[in-house]
Amino acid sequence: MKRNLRTDAKKETSKRSPFEVVYELKEGMVSKVWVTLFCSHLIGIVKNCLPRNKQVFSEKPKIAAQELFLANDRLRNYQLPESGANVAKLHLSHLMRFLEMEYKDTLVHYKRMQREGTTSWEMLWTFFTSGQKVLYHCDMSDEQVCGIVEEAQYSRTSFDVQLDM
């Protein structure tokens, strides 16, 4: 695994690393963390765990680390095929270790809030994961409606920050 702090879009490839981590900076702060996959076994695993992510179908997929973190359980429970299982297992364990280290504090907060039945605005993204069923009240029909989250991300407008789903 390689870790880089970058503000540009320059890409490097490595024959030895199964993936590369790139920290995107905005105003001196990390704004997004990306993971570029190089290992074919790892790409196959992520394709199966994140089938709706169009990036996994590129030659060297660049996936938001946050999305990989949300797929943590699917990645951890993935059944490895017989062929290349040792390499795939090793590379997957490296990826899981990176995600655990990168999101260590987030995971602690998530488990605490889950236990307490509460959440904060900043942590809503951990609860609204892709495929999650959400019940909400429709003002037009005055009925309770079920929706399925495809994607959840924060966006900033000139007035506020909102969670788009």
Protein Blocks (a to p, Z undefined) as FASTA:
>chain_A
ZZdddfbfcdcddfkbmbdcddddeehiafbdcdddfblklmmmmmmmmmmlmklmpmbd
cddfklmmmmmmmmmmpccdfehklmmmmmmmmmmmmmmmmmmmmmmmmmmmmmnopacf
klmmmmmcghiacddddfklopacddddfbdcddddfkbccddZZ
